[in-house]
Amino acid sequence: MSIPEILTIPMLMKEQARRFASHEALVDGTRRFTYSQLLEQANNVARGLVAIGVVRGDRVAILMGNRAEWLLTFLAIQQIGAVSVGLNTWSTARELEYTLMHAEVRCLVAADRLRNQDFRSAIAGILAGGGIASLRSLVWVNADLASSVKPDGNSATDTKEITWNELLRRGENIAQAQVDSSAGAVQPDDDAILLYTSGSTAAPKGILLKHGHWVSNSFHIGERMHVTHQDRLWLAVSLFWSFGIVNAAPNLLTHGGCVVLQESFDAGEALALIERERCSIFYGTPNIVQALWEHPKRTQHDLSSLRSGATLGTPEQVQRVVDLGVREICNIYGLSETYGNCAVTDAHDPLDARLQSVGRPLPGVTLRICHIESGELQPAGEVGEIRVKGPVVREYLKDPEKTAESFDDNGFFCTGDLGLLDTEGRLYFKGRIKEMVKSGGINIAPAEVEQVLMRHPSVRIAYVIGVPHQTLDEALVAIVISEAGALPQPDELKAFCKKEMAAYKVPQQFHFTTEIKLPLTTTGKVQKARLHTLLPKTEEPQS
């Protein structure tokens, strides 16, 4: 299959609606959309957004699980040249408020709840507390809400709330030609997506990604997996993460395949969905794979339709995906800043190559391995920092210093990760230079967790590290120095963290120590790389 000629999201969808008009593009439960229907419905949503005042360049946030409205809203945003902001559905009200404010979101499209998260109450609390100055419109997808709901409290903004159906009704007054004109004006170099990801500092980083690279990079990812229009993707990986909306979904859309949504991951439901929809493409992190493997009814389901897809982890973890039945699974490497993946194994590579390496760089990507201190180019087989040129982050929103320091003098993005290239150009991931912890496939900034812990009245100092974990790769452990005379309990600190942060950021264990026991450098700085030596062996989570 050839890459789409015009590298913008609106033009991609127009081309696919022409080439695969009656072919199934999206499945959400009993709802099914062909490519022509997907574009038609996205245009209907786009007209609604125009009707409530969204214009080119505005930032529109999406807050819901993996449901059709997520993808329809995303495509609609692109049709009018606005920028999508996928909000983390695990976020607390505090985290949501930060993202909405930092991104200067004009419109939020959301479900009222997911799992035990009550988004409607969280947003109402934000509005009552003063609101978000930029936020003008709230759209609730749930049909059982009143068609127009006035915010409670004394909101400092004039944010208007309507339902999804009301949005579509208002769009009927907007001519399709207006949306078509906006879609035609979008250029490959325009911003399409604003992602938020944990960084080496406490505050999440805003990552701006372009239309052109979103289309081309995901197309090349699919080529490595040998994806065709006949493939069907099982997608439980959250769409708000780059793994979902910058990798998995566009991989299939650029090839005319079908995206089968699961609103949120449940192993039993996933097994049944894969069997029922005959999904062939698998995307999953090691903890997802482990849950599927250990499910008591796994062997009762026919997973023979599975063929290829993407995962990451140790050779043993990748082998587990193969054992699950995904015989051509691809190992991958990348960051949100590199459009999800910048290196992918080929589905037809020998199994050993797919277990051990993360593949060759994708077309348009140049990889360098540089000496950690000098930055000098390392020869094949030598470990150093992985640096990337090609489809990489446009900029960190409102952080020019971070943007500048993330690139070397030759224009390569500095990943902060360790790796080596062999003589055949395959990349091998060797760990992280930065203090980032990756737990269950999710990047977590220890500094953010530490700052939350140190807001507890009984905590004077907190350090958060990752320790080996059987299914998560790494689990968070907090090393705490208490205030004088205070005796905080682990359950107390865990409950405190759960109120302030998404669940996956909450440390699994707490170890209490004193300052005198901290490992220090000769200049008196804490050696975070040696903090694990303070932990008794029994405190290193393994399962």
N, C-alpha and C positions, 0 to 999 in steps of 0.2 A: 504494500500500500504506500502511496506517496503522501508526503506531508502536505497539509492544506496550503493553498497558495497565499491566502491573505491571513496573516497571523494576528488576528484580533478575535476575541471571544464571540462578538456578534456575528462576524463574518464566518467563523467556524460553524456556528449553529445554523446559519442560513445555508451554508454549503451542505451540511449533513442532512438538513431537512429536505434538501433537493435529492441528494444521493440515496438516502435511506428513509424516504418519506413514510413508508408503512412499516418500517422495522421497529421493533420494540426498543425503546431507549431507557425507560425508567419504570421500575416496579416498586410500589409502596403498599404492601398488604394486598387489598383487592383492587387498588387503583393502578392502572396501566396506561402508559403514554408512549405513543410512537414518536419518532423524531419530529414529524410535522406537528403533532399535537403538543409536544414539549415546547417547541418554538412558539406556537400559537398561545399557549397558556402563559409562557414567560412574557410575551408581548402584552397580554392582558394585565399582568401584574405591573409591567413597566408603565403602562398608561395610567394605572392607579397611582403609582408613585409620582408620576408627573402631575397628576391631578391634585395631590396634596403638597406639591411644591418642591419635590426633589429635582435638582438640576445637575448638569455635568459638574463633576468634581466633588459633589457632596459625598459624605461618608454615611453609609447606611449599614447598621449593624443587624446581625441575625443571631437570635438566641432560641434555640430549640434543638431537639434530638434529630436524628437522621430521618427526616420525613420529606415528602415531595415538596412541601412549601419551602424548605431550606434551599433546595436546588433551584426551584422556580424563582425564588427571590434573588438568589445569586445571579442567575442569568438575566433577570429583569434589570438588576442594578447595572450590569455591563451594557445592556441595550441602550441605556441613556447616558453612558459615559461617567457614571458615578463610581464610587469605590466601595467594595464590600468589606465589612469588618465582622469576622466570625467570632462570636463571644463564647468563651469556655463555659459549658453547661455545668461544670463542677464549681464554678466561682461562687464566692460569698458575695453579699451585698457590697461589702467594702471593695472587693476586687472588681466587681462590675462597675461601680461608680468611678473607680480610677480609670478603667479602660474607656468608658463612655466620655469622660472628661478629657483624657489625654488625646483621644482620637477626634474630639470635637464632632461627635456623631449628631447628625441632623434628624435621622429617622431610625427607629428601632422596630424590627419585625420579630415578634416573639410568641412562643407558646406560653400558656399561663403556668405550666409546671412540667417537670420531668423527674421520674423517680421520686425522691423525697424533697426535691428542690421546688420551692414555691416562688417562681419568678415574678408573679404578679404582686405578691406581697413585698418582695425585695425592691422592685421598681417603685411601688407606691411609697415605700419608706424613703427611697432616694428623692422622690419628688417632694415629699412632705418635709424633708430636711433641707430643702433649698433648691433641689433640682439640678439639672445640667443646663447651663446657659445656652448651649448650641441646640439642644434637643427640642424639636418642634412637633414631632409626630410619633405616636405609638400605635402599632398595628398588631392586634392579637389574632392569631390564626384560629382560635377555638370558636366554633360556631355557637356554643351555648352561652357565650357572653352577650351582654346587652350590646346593641349596635353602636351605642355611644356611651362611654363611661367617663364621668368627670372625676379627676383625681381627688383623693381625700386630702385633708390637711391644708396647710397654707403654702402651697407650692409657689416658689418665686418665679416660675416660668409659666408660659401659656401653652404648655404641651397639651396637644389634643390626642385623645385615644379613640380609635375606631376598630372595628373588626375586619378580618380578612375579606369577608363578603362585602362589607361596605367599601373597602378599598377597590374591589373589582367593580362595584356598581359605579363609583365615581369615575373610574377609568373609562367607562362607556362614553363619557362626554369628551374624551380626548381622541383626536384623529390618529389613526395608525401611522399616517405619513409623518407626523411629528416625531414618533419613536424611531421610525425608519431613518429619518434625517439624522437624529442623534447617533444611532448605531453606525451609520455611514461615516460620521465624523471621527469616530474612535480610531486612534492610530496605535500601531504595535508598541510604541515607546510610552504610551499612556499608562498611568497607574491603574491597576485593576483590583488589587487585593491589599488589604492591610492586615497582617497577622500579628498576634502578640505571643511572644515566647519568653520563657525565663531566660535570664542572662546572668552574668557574673556579678551584677549589682542587684539590689533588692527589688527595684522596680522592673516590671516586665518591659521588654523592648518592642517597639512598633516597627515591623518589617514591611516595607513597601515593595510590591512585586508588579511586573509589567505584563501587559496582554501578550506580547509577542513571545516572550520566554515561557509563559504559562502554556501556550499552545505547543510550541516546538519541543520543549523539554519533555513534556508529558507524552508527546507522540513518540519520541525516541525511547522513553521508558517502555512503552508498549511494544515497540519493535524488538527490544531485548527479550521481552516475554513472548514474542510471536503472537500477539493479540490480533484477532480479526473481528469482523462484524458479527461473527457467530458466537463470540465469547460473551459470558454473562458473569458479572462481578458480584460477589457477596460482599456487601459493605456495611460492617458494623463499626469499623474505625470511624471516629467522630469526624464529621465534615468540617468542624471548626479548626482542626489540626491540619498542618500542611500535608501529612500523610494521606488525609482524606481528600481535601479540595485542591491540592496542588499536585497530587500524585495519582491516587487511585481513580477518582471520578473522571478527571480529564484524560487519563490513559484510555479509558473505554470510550469516552465521547469522541476523541480524535480518531478512533478506529471504527466508529459506527456500532460499537457493542452496547450491551444493556447493563445498567446499574440497578442492582437489586438491594434495596435499603432494609436495614434492620435498625429500628429507632434507637435502641441502646443494646449493648451486648448482653446476651444471656446464652450460655452454652447450649442448653437444651433446645431453645428456640432456634439458635443458629444451625444446629445439626439438621433440624426439620426443614428449615428454610433452604439450606443448600441442596438438600435432597429434592424438595418439592419443585424448586425453580431450576434445577440442574445447573447450578453455578459451576463455572469452570475456572474462574480467577479468584484467588484467595489473597487477602491482605490481612496480616495479623502480627502482633507483637508476641514475644515469648510467653507472656502471662495468658494471653488469649489462647494460644496454642495449647498450653498446659491445661487450661480449663476444659477445652474441647476433648483433649486426650483422656482426661480423668473422668469425664462424664459417664455415669453408669449405663447410659443408653447409647453410647457412641457406636458400638458394634451392631446395633439394631437399625442403623441408618445407612443408606446407600450413598456413599460419598465418591463413587467412581467417576462422576462427572468432573471432579476437580483435576486441574492440569498444571497451571502455572500461577504466578503471582509474586508477591514480595513479602519478605520477612527479614529479620535481622537477629543477630545474637551469636553465640558460640557455635562451633561446629556441631556440638551435641544438640543444641536447640534447633538449628536448621535441619538436622537429621530427623528430629521429631516431626517436623512439618512434612517431610518426605514420607515418614512412616504413617502419617495421617492420611496419605493418599495423594498429596500434591507433588507428583513425581518430578515436575520440571520447575520447582520453586526457585526463585531468583534471590540471591543475597544482594543487599543494597548498601550504599553509603551516601549520606548527605545530611544537610541541615535545612531548616526552614529558609535560611539565607541563600541556599543553593537550589531553590525550587524543589525541595524535597529530596531529590536524588541527583548526584552528579556522577556516580559510578554504579553500574548494575551488571551483574553476571548475565550471561546469555542463557536462556532456558535450555539450550541444546549443548551447553558446556558439559564436560564430564562432571559427575557428581562431586568428586573430590575438589575440583576447582570452585564449585558453588558452595561447598562447605567451608573451605579455608579462606577464600578471597572474597572481596566485595565487587570484583569485576573490573572491567576497563572503563575509563571515562566515557561518558556519552558524547555523541557528535556535538561539536561546538564547545566542549569543555577541555580545558588544559589543566592538568594536575602537576604540581611540583612538590617535592619533598625537600624541605629546607631545614638546615641546622637550627635547633631551637634558640640558640643564643646569637650566633653570627648571621643567620638568615641565608648562609651560603647553600647553593644547590647540592643535595646529597646524591651520591651515585646509587644505582640500582642495588637493592638489598639492604641499604642503610636506613635506619629509622630516623624520622624527623617530623617536623610539623607539616601537615597536609595543607597546601595552599591551592586555591582554585581561581581560575579565570574563565569567563564565559557567562552563562546565565547565573548571576548572583544578585544579592539584594541591591535594590536601587539606592536605598538609604534607610537609616534608622530615624524614624519620625522625631523631629524636634531634638535631635541629638547629633549635631554635626561633629562633635569631638569623637564620639563613639564611631561614627561613620568613617572619619579620617583614620583613626587608629586601627581600624579593622582591615585596612589595605596596606600592602607594602609598597615600596617605591616603584615596583614594576606593575602595579595595578592588580596584584593577586590578593584575593580575599584570604585572610588568615583565620583558619578554622579553630585553632587551639587544640586540634586533635593530632594524635600521633599515628603514623603509618609508614609503610614502605611500598615502593613499586618494584616488581620483579622485572627480569629482562624481557618479558613478554608484555609489559605494560599493565599488568594486573595490580590492583591496589589491595593492600592488606591493612586492616584497621588494627591499631595496637594500643588503643586507650586514649584518655583525654589529658591534655595538659591543664586545662582549666579545672576549676573546682566543681564544675557542674556534675550533678548526680543524675544518672538516667535510670529511672525505676519504672519497670513495666513498659518500656519504650517511650517514656515521657521525660523530657528534660526538666529538672527542678533546680532552682538556684538556692543553694544553702543560705545565702545572705538574707533572702526574703524570709525564710523560716526562722532564722536566728533573730531577726528584728521583731518578729511577732512574739517569740518566746520571751525576749527581753522586755516586752511590755507587761509581762506578768509581774505583779508586785513582789513575788518571792524569788525572782530570777535576776541575778546580777549580770552574769555572762553566760552566753550559750554558743556552742559550736555545733554545727550539723555536718555530718559526713555520711557517705554511702559505704555500706559493708556488703560483702557477697550474699546473695540470696538465690535460692534454688530456682525460683520461677520468675522473679522480678529483675534478675541480673544484680540489682543493688537495692537495698532497703535503707531508709533514712534512720539514723540513730542520732539522738541529741546528747551532747555532753554538756552538763549544766553545772554552773557554780552558783550556789544559792546566796541570797542576801543573808547577812549575819543574823543568826537566830531563827531563820526561816527553815521550814522542813516541807517543801512542796512534794506532793506525791505524784507518781507517774500518771495515774488516772486523772488527776486534777489538771496537769499540764496538757494531757491529750485532749481533754474536754475543752480546754481554753483554745487550743490550736484549731479544733474542729469548728469553733464559732468564727474564727478569723480567716481560715484558708480552705481551699478545696481539699477533699479527703485524701487525695494521693500525696499531698504535701505534708501531711501530719506524720511526725516520726513514729516508727513502730516501737522503739524502745528509748528509754531515758537512762543515762548513766550519770551519777552525781560524783563530782570530784572537787578538788581544791586547786587553787591557782599554783601552788608550789609543785604540783604533779604535772603541770602542763609542759609538753616538750617545746623548748625555745631554741631559737637560733642564737648565734653569738651576739647579735644585736638586740636580743630580747623579744623578737617577734615569735608568735606561736607558729609552730610547724604543723600546719593542718594535715600534711601528708603522713604525719606520725601519730595523729590523735587516736588512730585505731589501736595503738599499743596500750591505751588506757582501758580498753574493753576486755572484760573476762571473756574467755572463749565461748561461754554459754550465752553471751549477749550479742553474738553475731548471728542474726537471723539466717536460717538455712531453708526454711519451708514455710 
